[in-house]
Amino acid sequence: MIQQESVYYINGKYPDADMRLALQLQAMLAELDAPHCPVILCIGTDRVTGDSLGPLAGSFLEAYGAYHPLTVYGTLDAPVHALNLSRVMRRIKNKHPRSPILAVDASLGARRHVGYITLGKGSLSPGAGVQKSLDPVGDLFITGIINTASWGGQLTLQNTRLAPVARLACCIARGILEACATVPPGLPEPAAASSHQYIPDLLPQERRWQSC
């Protein structure tokens, strides 16, 4: 569930989807007139394929943070999910009280919107698509629509293929980097990227052998 003023839909299959996302995100950040860069809160878990969009995007952002340090919570190494979200939010409010929060999460939607990215002002309620009740988070939000909404939301997330989720996560990460800094060399183009191309480099060291 999204609590918003307006939502923009961007087709993640467009070659310039990341730039479209970046331009709109820049405009929204300017409207917030915040004194600090946003805290990027990437929500999800790597235990469920469809719900791994947030941690993947967070890991992309963290991996290329040397080019422009961003404050990122939620990666493959340290995911933010239903069990620790409240604790992480308290930490963010204590450490970054004046920074807006950009929440990133996977979502389910209409069939015609699968593969789209949504961007908007307001908060999102993580877990609403799978009947979980969590507090709304974020001043801005980005979601990747990774599959169709149905009564069996959790099963849908578990049966979602990794490759399209990874491509959307890559596109979202590029868009955020383009909005807040510049895209570093080596980050794959989202339209051409293969999940095998970059996921092993983002996995914790002890689990990389399992990704082949």
Short mmCIF file of the C-alpha atoms (twelve columns), coordinates in Angstrom:
data_MODEL
# 
_entry.id   MODEL 
# 
loop_
_atom_site.group_PDB 
_atom_site.id 
_atom_site.type_symbol 
_atom_site.label_atom_id 
_atom_site.label_alt_id 
_atom_site.label_comp_id 
_atom_site.label_asym_id 
_atom_site.label_seq_id 
_atom_site.Cartn_x 
_atom_site.Cartn_y 
_atom_site.Cartn_z 
_atom_site.pdbx_PDB_model_num 
ATOM 1   C CA . MET A 1   0.000  0.000   0.000   1 
ATOM 2   C CA . ILE A 2   1.271  3.464   -0.919  1 
ATOM 3   C CA . GLN A 3   0.244  6.668   0.826   1 
ATOM 4   C CA . GLN A 4   1.108  9.351   -1.700  1 
ATOM 5   C CA . GLU A 5   0.300  12.644  -3.384  1 
ATOM 6   C CA . SER A 6   1.047  11.416  -6.907  1 
ATOM 7   C CA . VAL A 7   2.688  8.374   -8.456  1 
ATOM 8   C CA . TYR A 8   4.769  8.301   -11.635 1 
ATOM 9   C CA . TYR A 9   5.036  5.075   -13.636 1 
ATOM 10  C CA . ILE A 10  8.183  4.423   -15.658 1 
ATOM 11  C CA . ASN A 11  8.513  1.425   -17.952 1 
ATOM 12  C CA . GLY A 12  11.647 -0.359  -16.780 1 
ATOM 13  C CA . LYS A 13  12.153 -1.809  -20.266 1 
ATOM 14  C CA . TYR A 14  12.821 1.608   -21.798 1 
ATOM 15  C CA . PRO A 15  16.537 2.098   -22.570 1 
ATOM 16  C CA . ASP A 16  16.446 5.454   -20.765 1 
ATOM 17  C CA . ALA A 17  14.305 4.311   -17.828 1 
ATOM 18  C CA . ASP A 18  17.074 5.094   -15.348 1 
ATOM 19  C CA . MET A 19  17.421 8.653   -16.674 1 
ATOM 20  C CA . ARG A 20  13.657 9.197   -16.583 1 
ATOM 21  C CA . LEU A 21  13.677 8.037   -12.988 1 
ATOM 22  C CA . ALA A 22  16.647 10.267  -12.157 1 
ATOM 23  C CA . LEU A 23  15.110 13.415  -13.631 1 
ATOM 24  C CA . GLN A 24  11.823 12.946  -11.806 1 
ATOM 25  C CA . LEU A 25  13.605 12.063  -8.563  1 
ATOM 26  C CA . GLN A 26  15.774 15.189  -8.831  1 
ATOM 27  C CA . ALA A 27  12.651 17.313  -9.245  1 
ATOM 28  C CA . MET A 28  10.996 15.741  -6.211  1 
ATOM 29  C CA . LEU A 29  14.103 16.144  -4.060  1 
ATOM 30  C CA . ALA A 30  14.260 19.811  -5.063  1 
ATOM 31  C CA . GLU A 31  10.632 20.276  -4.015  1 
ATOM 32  C CA . LEU A 32  11.422 18.828  -0.586  1 
ATOM 33  C CA . ASP A 33  14.084 21.529  -0.164  1 
ATOM 34  C CA . ALA A 34  15.885 19.283  2.317   1 
ATOM 35  C CA . PRO A 35  19.268 20.397  3.703   1 
ATOM 36  C CA . HIS A 36  20.760 16.903  3.327   1 
ATOM 37  C CA . CYS A 37  20.852 14.104  0.756   1 
ATOM 38  C CA . PRO A 38  18.197 11.465  1.341   1 
ATOM 39  C CA . VAL A 39  18.761 8.335   3.348   1 
ATOM 40  C CA . ILE A 40  18.131 5.390   1.014   1 
ATOM 41  C CA . LEU A 41  16.088 2.712   2.801   1 
ATOM 42  C CA . CYS A 42  15.997 -0.474  0.709   1 
ATOM 43  C CA . ILE A 43  13.441 -2.898  2.107   1 
ATOM 44  C CA . GLY A 44  13.215 -6.642  1.505   1 
ATOM 45  C CA . THR A 45  14.961 -9.944  2.040   1 
ATOM 46  C CA . ASP A 46  17.230 -12.135 -0.053  1 
ATOM 47  C CA . ARG A 47  15.394 -15.203 1.263   1 
ATOM 48  C CA . VAL A 48  12.513 -14.558 -1.180  1 
ATOM 49  C CA . THR A 49  13.388 -13.927 -4.828  1 
ATOM 50  C CA . GLY A 50  10.662 -11.393 -5.527  1 
ATOM 51  C CA . ASP A 51  11.369 -9.515  -2.316  1 
ATOM 52  C CA . SER A 52  15.090 -9.203  -3.040  1 
ATOM 53  C CA . LEU A 53  14.737 -6.079  -5.187  1 
ATOM 54  C CA . GLY A 54  15.416 -3.757  -2.246  1 
ATOM 55  C CA . PRO A 55  18.557 -5.518  -0.965  1 
ATOM 56  C CA . LEU A 56  19.889 -5.839  -4.517  1 
ATOM 57  C CA . ALA A 57  19.408 -2.126  -5.181  1 
ATOM 58  C CA . GLY A 58  20.993 -1.316  -1.823  1 
ATOM 59  C CA . SER A 59  24.004 -3.490  -2.610  1 
ATOM 60  C CA . PHE A 60  24.467 -1.808  -6.002  1 
ATOM 61  C CA . LEU A 61  24.402 1.594   -4.315  1 
ATOM 62  C CA . GLU A 62  26.771 0.483   -1.565  1 
ATOM 63  C CA . ALA A 63  29.192 -1.182  -3.988  1 
ATOM 64  C CA . TYR A 64  29.621 2.029   -5.968  1 
ATOM 65  C CA . GLY A 65  29.507 4.347   -2.974  1 
ATOM 66  C CA . ALA A 66  33.193 5.179   -3.329  1 
ATOM 67  C CA . TYR A 67  32.280 7.433   -6.240  1 
ATOM 68  C CA . HIS A 68  29.667 9.315   -4.247  1 
ATOM 69  C CA . PRO A 69  28.969 8.118   -0.715  1 
ATOM 70  C CA . LEU A 70  25.279 7.610   -0.094  1 
ATOM 71  C CA . THR A 71  23.658 6.655   3.183   1 
ATOM 72  C CA . VAL A 72  22.121 3.267   2.424   1 
ATOM 73  C CA . TYR A 73  20.241 0.921   4.736   1 
ATOM 74  C CA . GLY A 74  19.242 -2.497  3.405   1 
ATOM 75  C CA . THR A 75  21.667 -4.656  1.413   1 
ATOM 76  C CA . LEU A 76  22.234 -8.342  0.741   1 
ATOM 77  C CA . ASP A 77  24.666 -8.401  3.667   1 
ATOM 78  C CA . ALA A 78  22.364 -6.490  6.018   1 
ATOM 79  C CA . PRO A 79  18.763 -6.594  4.779   1 
ATOM 80  C CA . VAL A 80  15.982 -4.479  6.268   1 
ATOM 81  C CA . HIS A 81  12.759 -6.460  6.590   1 
ATOM 82  C CA . ALA A 82  9.661  -6.929  8.728   1 
ATOM 83  C CA . LEU A 83  11.590 -8.197  11.750  1 
ATOM 84  C CA . ASN A 84  14.028 -5.297  12.048  1 
ATOM 85  C CA . LEU A 85  12.346 -2.395  10.235  1 
ATOM 86  C CA . SER A 86  11.219 -0.605  13.410  1 
ATOM 87  C CA . ARG A 87  14.706 -0.828  14.910  1 
ATOM 88  C CA . VAL A 88  16.334 0.474   11.731  1 
ATOM 89  C CA . MET A 89  13.867 3.364   11.524  1 
ATOM 90  C CA . ARG A 90  14.736 4.411   15.072  1 
ATOM 91  C CA . ARG A 91  18.418 4.353   14.153  1 
ATOM 92  C CA . ILE A 92  17.815 6.461   11.048  1 
ATOM 93  C CA . LYS A 93  15.821 9.062   12.966  1 
ATOM 94  C CA . ASN A 94  18.534 9.279   15.624  1 
ATOM 95  C CA . LYS A 95  21.485 9.456   13.223  1 
ATOM 96  C CA . HIS A 96  19.901 11.439  10.370  1 
ATOM 97  C CA . PRO A 97  17.126 13.543  11.919  1 
ATOM 98  C CA . ARG A 98  17.128 16.183  9.159   1 
ATOM 99  C CA . SER A 99  17.469 13.889  6.162   1 
ATOM 100 C CA . PRO A 100 14.493 12.832  4.054   1 
ATOM 101 C CA . ILE A 101 14.016 9.093   3.594   1 
ATOM 102 C CA . LEU A 102 13.739 7.505   0.150   1 
ATOM 103 C CA . ALA A 103 12.129 4.077   0.578   1 
ATOM 104 C CA . VAL A 104 12.814 1.405   -2.058  1 
ATOM 105 C CA . ASP A 105 10.814 -1.815  -2.171  1 
ATOM 106 C CA . ALA A 106 9.392  -4.476  -4.456  1 
ATOM 107 C CA . SER A 107 5.683  -4.381  -5.179  1 
ATOM 108 C CA . LEU A 108 2.947  -6.352  -6.891  1 
ATOM 109 C CA . GLY A 109 0.599  -4.694  -9.365  1 
ATOM 110 C CA . ALA A 110 -1.623 -4.991  -12.397 1 
ATOM 111 C CA . ARG A 111 -0.372 -7.299  -15.138 1 
ATOM 112 C CA . ARG A 112 0.104  -4.383  -17.537 1 
ATOM 113 C CA . HIS A 113 2.424  -2.690  -15.039 1 
ATOM 114 C CA . VAL A 114 4.765  -5.612  -14.318 1 
ATOM 115 C CA . GLY A 115 8.287  -4.405  -15.063 1 
ATOM 116 C CA . TYR A 116 7.431  -0.798  -14.264 1 
ATOM 117 C CA . ILE A 117 9.042  1.440   -11.668 1 
ATOM 118 C CA . THR A 118 6.906  3.753   -9.564  1 
ATOM 119 C CA . LEU A 119 8.091  6.955   -7.952  1 
ATOM 120 C CA . GLY A 120 6.173  9.301   -5.720  1 
ATOM 121 C CA . LYS A 121 5.981  11.590  -2.732  1 
ATOM 122 C CA . GLY A 122 4.726  10.105  0.479   1 
ATOM 123 C CA . SER A 123 5.242  6.859   2.319   1 
ATOM 124 C CA . LEU A 124 4.751  3.194   1.573   1 
ATOM 125 C CA . SER A 125 3.612  0.398   3.848   1 
ATOM 126 C CA . PRO A 126 6.022  -2.525  3.447   1 
ATOM 127 C CA . GLY A 127 4.356  -5.915  3.381   1 
ATOM 128 C CA . ALA A 128 0.898  -4.664  2.432   1 
ATOM 129 C CA . GLY A 129 0.939  -6.761  -0.744  1 
ATOM 130 C CA . VAL A 130 1.349  -9.931  1.313   1 
ATOM 131 C CA . GLN A 131 -1.080 -8.959  4.082   1 
ATOM 132 C CA . LYS A 132 1.565  -7.802  6.578   1 
ATOM 133 C CA . SER A 133 0.834  -4.750  8.708   1 
ATOM 134 C CA . LEU A 134 3.905  -2.531  9.102   1 
ATOM 135 C CA . ASP A 135 4.223  1.176   9.797   1 
ATOM 136 C CA . PRO A 136 4.455  3.434   6.718   1 
ATOM 137 C CA . VAL A 137 7.981  4.638   5.942   1 
ATOM 138 C CA . GLY A 138 9.571  7.243   3.706   1 
ATOM 139 C CA . ASP A 139 9.148  10.799  2.482   1 
ATOM 140 C CA . LEU A 140 9.600  9.583   -1.085  1 
ATOM 141 C CA . PHE A 141 9.314  6.075   -2.451  1 
ATOM 142 C CA . ILE A 142 10.454 3.984   -5.387  1 
ATOM 143 C CA . THR A 143 8.992  0.563   -6.077  1 
ATOM 144 C CA . GLY A 144 9.706  -2.032  -8.723  1 
ATOM 145 C CA . ILE A 145 6.604  -3.939  -9.806  1 
ATOM 146 C CA . ILE A 146 7.996  -7.441  -10.069 1 
ATOM 147 C CA . ASN A 147 4.814  -9.513  -10.510 1 
ATOM 148 C CA . THR A 148 1.029  -9.408  -10.547 1 
ATOM 149 C CA . ALA A 149 -0.995 -8.780  -7.410  1 
ATOM 150 C CA . SER A 150 -3.100 -11.742 -6.285  1 
ATOM 151 C CA . TRP A 151 -4.513 -13.331 -3.159  1 
ATOM 152 C CA . GLY A 152 -1.381 -15.490 -2.843  1 
ATOM 153 C CA . GLY A 153 1.069  -12.605 -2.577  1 
ATOM 154 C CA . GLN A 154 3.767  -14.439 -0.639  1 
ATOM 155 C CA . LEU A 155 3.696  -17.396 -3.026  1 
ATOM 156 C CA . THR A 156 3.905  -14.996 -5.966  1 
ATOM 157 C CA . LEU A 157 7.017  -13.390 -4.490  1 
ATOM 158 C CA . GLN A 158 8.621  -16.790 -3.936  1 
ATOM 159 C CA . ASN A 159 7.965  -17.865 -7.531  1 
ATOM 160 C CA . THR A 160 9.214  -14.681 -9.184  1 
ATOM 161 C CA . ARG A 161 12.263 -15.077 -11.421 1 
ATOM 162 C CA . LEU A 162 15.479 -13.425 -10.282 1 
ATOM 163 C CA . ALA A 163 16.622 -11.942 -13.616 1 
ATOM 164 C CA . PRO A 164 13.823 -9.356  -14.042 1 
ATOM 165 C CA . VAL A 165 14.059 -8.437  -10.358 1 
ATOM 166 C CA . ALA A 166 17.809 -7.859  -10.715 1 
ATOM 167 C CA . ARG A 167 17.333 -5.743  -13.851 1 
ATOM 168 C CA . LEU A 168 14.785 -3.534  -12.099 1 
ATOM 169 C CA . ALA A 169 17.068 -3.217  -9.067  1 
ATOM 170 C CA . CYS A 170 19.935 -2.207  -11.338 1 
ATOM 171 C CA . CYS A 171 17.776 0.379   -13.102 1 
ATOM 172 C CA . ILE A 172 16.603 1.838   -9.786  1 
ATOM 173 C CA . ALA A 173 20.176 2.027   -8.466  1 
ATOM 174 C CA . ARG A 174 21.347 3.795   -11.618 1 
ATOM 175 C CA . GLY A 175 18.457 6.241   -11.378 1 
ATOM 176 C CA . ILE A 176 19.285 7.095   -7.775  1 
ATOM 177 C CA . LEU A 177 22.982 7.479   -8.601  1 
ATOM 178 C CA . GLU A 178 22.172 9.720   -11.574 1 
ATOM 179 C CA . ALA A 179 19.858 11.841  -9.426  1 
ATOM 180 C CA . CYS A 180 22.316 12.218  -6.542  1 
ATOM 181 C CA . ALA A 181 25.682 12.020  -8.291  1 
ATOM 182 C CA . THR A 182 26.990 10.294  -11.408 1 
ATOM 183 C CA . VAL A 183 26.860 6.707   -12.587 1 
ATOM 184 C CA . PRO A 184 30.256 5.083   -11.996 1 
ATOM 185 C CA . PRO A 185 31.948 2.996   -14.687 1 
ATOM 186 C CA . GLY A 186 31.214 -0.714  -14.474 1 
ATOM 187 C CA . LEU A 187 27.573 -0.565  -13.381 1 
ATOM 188 C CA . PRO A 188 25.698 -2.617  -16.015 1 
ATOM 189 C CA . GLU A 189 23.087 -1.052  -18.254 1 
ATOM 190 C CA . PRO A 190 19.764 -2.333  -16.854 1 
ATOM 191 C CA . ALA A 191 18.311 -3.342  -20.220 1 
ATOM 192 C CA . ALA A 192 21.310 -5.473  -21.147 1 
ATOM 193 C CA . ALA A 193 22.389 -6.730  -17.753 1 
ATOM 194 C CA . SER A 194 22.277 -10.397 -16.885 1 
ATOM 195 C CA . SER A 195 21.778 -11.403 -13.270 1 
ATOM 196 C CA . HIS A 196 24.830 -13.701 -13.541 1 
ATOM 197 C CA . GLN A 197 26.899 -10.711 -14.671 1 
ATOM 198 C CA . TYR A 198 26.922 -8.897  -11.374 1 
ATOM 199 C CA . ILE A 199 25.097 -10.682 -8.571  1 
ATOM 200 C CA . PRO A 200 28.095 -12.844 -7.496  1 
ATOM 201 C CA . ASP A 201 30.137 -9.684  -6.827  1 
ATOM 202 C CA . LEU A 202 27.418 -8.363  -4.520  1 
ATOM 203 C CA . LEU A 203 26.849 -11.508 -2.504  1 
ATOM 204 C CA . PRO A 204 28.499 -12.021 0.881   1 
ATOM 205 C CA . GLN A 205 31.822 -13.806 0.371   1 
ATOM 206 C CA . GLU A 206 30.733 -17.080 1.969   1 
ATOM 207 C CA . ARG A 207 27.720 -17.431 -0.339  1 
ATOM 208 C CA . ARG A 208 29.202 -16.499 -3.712  1 
ATOM 209 C CA . TRP A 209 29.870 -20.106 -4.692  1 
ATOM 210 C CA . GLN A 210 26.144 -20.827 -4.422  1 
ATOM 211 C CA . SER A 211 25.207 -18.252 -7.065  1 
ATOM 212 C CA . CYS A 212 26.791 -20.037 -10.040 1 
# 
